[in-house]
Amino acid sequence: MRKWGPLVAVCLGTFMLLLDVTIVIVALPDITSSLGASLSDLQWVIDIYALALAALLIGAGSAADVVGRRKMYVAGTIVFAGASLACGLAPNTTVLVAMRAVQGIGAAAMFATTLSLLAAVYQGRDRSVALGVWGAVSGGAAALGPIAGGLLTEGIDWRWIFFVNLPVSLAAVWLTLKVVPESRREGAGHRIDWAGTGTFTLFAGLTTYAVIRADAVGWGSGRTIGTLVAAVAALGLFIAVERRTSHPLLDLALFRNASFVGVMAGALALNAAAFGFLPYTSIWLQTLLGLSPVIAGLVLVPLAAISFLTAALGGRFLHGAPYRLVIGTGLLLIGAGAFAQSALDAGSGWPSLTAGLLLAGIGVGLVNPAVAGAALASVPPHRAGMASGAVNTFRQLGYALGVAVFGTIVTSRMESSLRGQVPDPHGAARALAGGGAQGLLGRTPAGGRAAVDHALHVAFASGLSTATVVAGVIGILAGVAVLLLVKTPAARPVAPGAAPAGPPIGPLAVERDSGSMREPAVERR
């Protein structure tokens, strides 16, 4: 327990916070019925958590390097638990969305420290094993979310998808305080980059808001264009701030290296291509095919099971394998899996998804631990918090933007399909994507319900097929980019009389800065 206790503690919190990224997926129809949620409300329930998680990860990682990573992890877990309780008690969607944002803030403080806590405790092959287990937990949690959500929603009530976090949080805090050593960045004078954190958060928030609202108000509307312009301005401010501060939130010089860019592109595409369209898949399964929340969650078991198994085996047997090949191959499989889920029509059932989910699950299992190891290998040890925050920021931002973009794609394609079939195709498409199929049928005269029901099946299958094709393209392009950009460095010569450098963390070619290369200071209790 002493050796692997820290891994258990970190993975417990990681599983819980990533489970909450996707656990709401199968509960969406029940949330709609209970709180009267619209499509935009449902998108925000999903996206605000991932957005807060993405926007604050780098800042939380940087802050953890200063105040202590264990301290940040424990504080984040406590905030996460309190917000989970508030989510479960929410009387309306406004409160639910607000508390999901607070939940995301706590999750960011937790997630930003996971890799750096592991890096401070484990080295060499033990680190590879630890990252393999962490990657298996990460991929398995996101994939198991819909299953756990279905069991809780159908067995008890949708509110228990949040209440279940409370005992897990208590266990994570207790175990962390007992077995995880404190670690922080060595040296004095390091400050938290509040300006960088604020401008990056503003950029991420405005971008996601613009994409979510674009379907309702139009991509060419003044509101959408104005929001996107403001997002670009916020990005410009972030870059300006980072170039002038002595302690940047994210060292922009890293982006001069093609390998680092490739890894970040892979992280962004991972969650977008593998998980971004799953909320709409779940709504299709429940409201068009009539599956229960539990069965709808179980349909996704192939993705969960194979990703967990692949990541666990990969951490054991792929130690030292080039990240370029592991990440690139994984993304290509995710893309192929998305394409395999696109052959849907009005008569399709859930088995049409199985082969694609298996392919995507293998890809997720390969990419998750590899992209984490690549991030740690890309920076000096004292910047482990920055690397951890950066890779996880791109992953969660990919999910948040993926949900928003795929929502627009699904509803746009639905609207085209429903023209001439229903009086208000735009409104019907948004209601259908939000789980309102039965409501639409209920407002249809009895004599026309069969025709409208068929039209709704055709429209949803068409929208979901289009979204999965786009996801496939994203996965394939990202895989090719990683294979082309990420390089395996040549071995460095050892000066006469000098000791060998020891086993590499991984073969990612990213230029290191001239700062200290010492491991993070670890405080033993």
Protein Blocks (a to p, Z undefined) as FASTA:
>chain_A
ZZmmmmmmmmmmmmmmmmmmmmmmmmmmmmmmmnopafklmmmmmmmmmmmmmmmmmmmm
mmmmmnopklmmmmmmmmmmmmmmmmmmpcbfklmmmmmmmmmmmmmmmmmmmmmmmmmm
pgcjllmmmmmmmmmmmmmmmmmmmmmmmmmmmmmomklmmmmmmmmmmmmmmmmmmmmc
cdddedehiacdfklmmmmmmmmmmmmmmmmmmmmnopkbmklmmmmmmmmmmmmmmmmm
mmmpmbdfbafklmmpmklmmmmmmmmmmmmmmmmmmmmmmmmmmmmnopafklmmmmmm
mmmmmmmmmmmmmmmmmgoiafklmmmmmmmmmmmmmmmmmmccfkbcfklmmmmmmmmm
mmmmmmmmmmmmmmmmmpcfklmmmmmmmmmmmmmmmmmmmmmmmmmmmmmmmmmmmgok
amblmlmmmmmmnopmmmmmmmpcfklmmmmmmmmmmmmmmmmmmmmmmmmmmmmmmmmm
mmmmpccdddddddehiacebjafbjcdcdddfbdfbdcddddZZ
